[in-house]
Amino acid sequence: MIRPDYTDLGIVNLMASLRAGLAAGRRSYGAGGYSYPVCSALPPERVRDHPKVFLVVIDGLGFDYLRRQTGAPWLNAHLAAALSSVYPPTTTSAITTFLTGEAPLQHGMLGWFQRFAEFSQVFAVLTGQARGGGAPLAERAGDLRRLLGHVAFGERIGVRSHVVAPAHIAGSPYNLAHLGPAELHPFEGLDAGVAACTRLARRPGRAYVYVYWHGLDATRWATRRGCRAWRRSGTWRPSMPRSRGWPTRSAAAAACCS
């Protein structure tokens, strides 16, 4: 098992570098929250040198998987380092770290399902659905942002920020609760997402853009469910090694574009 690294090469350190670089000279924005060391693979000075900074999160794209892809020469050529994820290495924990800049120890979101003592019920955190039925989390909470107590990353940096995400995720209560001052750019289909990023890159002025795409991870889970179905039918034959546990390494191809 690869242990998370919160001292240098972890996604919490990546967020610390982005925060330090983007909030440089803005004390009221750079202060507050728990402070982790910056990431040596992306010094804040490098972030500071570029008017447009994009953080592109491709859910399910791990370092080892990327290195095996001969069809991704650009990403591999610009690979700066392998970063460890947070612990526990769940989608909910990691996404909330990207949205807030804090580790699960601070933001408190640990897994896909989580019990909220305020309602004595378990909810799927990202979707807000109640396990076992009932009103969704956002409806029960009234003010989801107040319930979670999170500060959006865009509120910590003091520059114009944007969020580019698939439409069904962009407008979700959980995503909106972490939007802060950022401008939201929902898209339908990967090509539309790329077009939205291109438009933002061409806009004048300094900006931070958080981009999320779930397609790779969704395909992986759909394939995994299909394999289970084939296995039950007796026609499934293994053609690749099975997973040996949760992946905890994230591929970091940190690119700043001006």
DAWO-V475003 format. One record per residue. N is the residue number from 1. BURIAL is + if it has 9 or more other ideal C-beta (glycine too) atoms within 8 Angstrom, else -. D_FIRST is the distance of its C-alpha to the first C-alpha in whole Angstrom. Layout:
((N;BURIAL;D_FIRST) (N;BURIAL;D_FIRST))
//
This chain:
((1;-;0) (2;-;4) (3;-;6) (4;+;9) (5;+;12) (6;+;16) (7;-;18) (8;-;18) (9;+;16) (10;+;15) (11;+;17) (12;+;19) (13;+;20) (14;+;21) (15;+;23) (16;+;24) (17;+;26) (18;+;27) (19;+;29) (20;+;30) (21;+;32) (22;+;33) (23;+;35) (24;+;36) (25;-;39) (26;+;39) (27;-;39) (28;-;39) (29;+;36) (30;+;34) (31;-;34) (32;-;33) (33;-;29) (34;-;26) (35;-;26) (36;+;23) (37;-;23) (38;+;24) (39;+;22) (40;-;23) (41;+;22) (42;+;25) (43;+;27) (44;+;30) (45;-;33) (46;+;31) (47;+;31) (48;+;35) (49;-;36) (50;+;36) (51;-;38) (52;+;36) (53;+;32) (54;+;30) (55;+;26) (56;-;25) (57;+;22) (58;-;22) (59;+;20) (60;+;17) (61;+;18) (62;+;14) (63;+;14) (64;-;14) (65;+;16) (66;+;19) (67;-;19) (68;-;20) (69;+;23) (70;-;26) (71;-;28) (72;-;26) (73;-;28) (74;-;29) (75;+;25) (76;+;24) (77;-;27) (78;-;26) (79;+;22) (80;-;22) (81;+;18) (82;+;15) (83;+;14) (84;+;11) (85;+;12) (86;+;13) (87;+;12) (88;+;12) (89;+;11) (90;+;14) (91;+;17) (92;+;20) (93;+;18) (94;+;17) (95;+;21) (96;+;22) (97;+;21) (98;+;22) (99;+;26) (100;+;26) (101;+;24) (102;+;22) (103;+;19) (104;+;19) (105;-;20) (106;+;23) (107;+;24) (108;-;22) (109;+;21) (110;+;18) (111;+;18) (112;+;21) (113;+;23) (114;+;24) (115;-;27) (116;+;29) (117;-;31) (118;-;34) (119;-;35) (120;-;33) (121;+;32) (122;+;28) (123;+;28) (124;+;26) (125;+;26) (126;+;26) (127;-;29) (128;+;30) (129;-;31) (130;+;32) (131;-;30) (132;-;33) (133;-;35) (134;-;37) (135;-;38) (136;+;35) (137;+;33) (138;+;35) (139;-;38) (140;+;38) (141;+;37) (142;-;40) (143;-;38) (144;+;34) (145;-;34) (146;-;36) (147;+;34) (148;+;30) (149;-;32) (150;+;30) (151;+;31) (152;+;31) (153;+;29) (154;+;33) (155;+;34) (156;+;33) (157;+;34) (158;+;37) (159;+;38) (160;-;38) (161;+;35) (162;+;35) (163;+;32) (164;+;32) (165;+;31) (166;+;32) (167;+;35) (168;-;33) (169;+;31) (170;+;33) (171;+;35) (172;+;33) (173;+;34) (174;+;30) (175;+;30) (176;+;34) (177;+;33) (178;+;31) (179;+;33) (180;+;35) (181;-;38) (182;+;36) (183;-;38) (184;+;37) (185;+;37) (186;+;36) (187;+;36) (188;-;36) (189;-;35) (190;-;33) (191;-;36) (192;+;37) (193;+;34) (194;-;34) (195;+;38) (196;+;37) (197;+;35) (198;-;38) (199;-;41) (200;+;39) (201;+;38) (202;-;42) (203;-;43) (204;-;44) (205;-;43) (206;-;40) (207;+;37) (208;+;33) (209;+;32) (210;+;29) (211;+;28) (212;+;26) (213;+;26) (214;+;24) (215;-;26) (216;+;23) (217;+;20) (218;+;24) (219;+;24) (220;+;21) (221;-;21) (222;-;25) (223;-;24) (224;-;21) (225;-;24) (226;-;27) (227;+;25) (228;-;25) (229;-;28) (230;+;29) (231;-;27) (232;-;29) (233;-;32) (234;-;32) (235;-;32) (236;+;28) (237;-;27) (238;-;23) (239;-;23) (240;-;20) (241;-;16) (242;-;15) (243;-;12) (244;-;9) (245;-;8) (246;-;8) (247;+;8) (248;+;8) (249;+;10) (250;+;14) (251;+;16) (252;+;19) (253;+;22) (254;-;24) (255;-;28) (256;+;31) (257;-;34) (258;-;38))
//
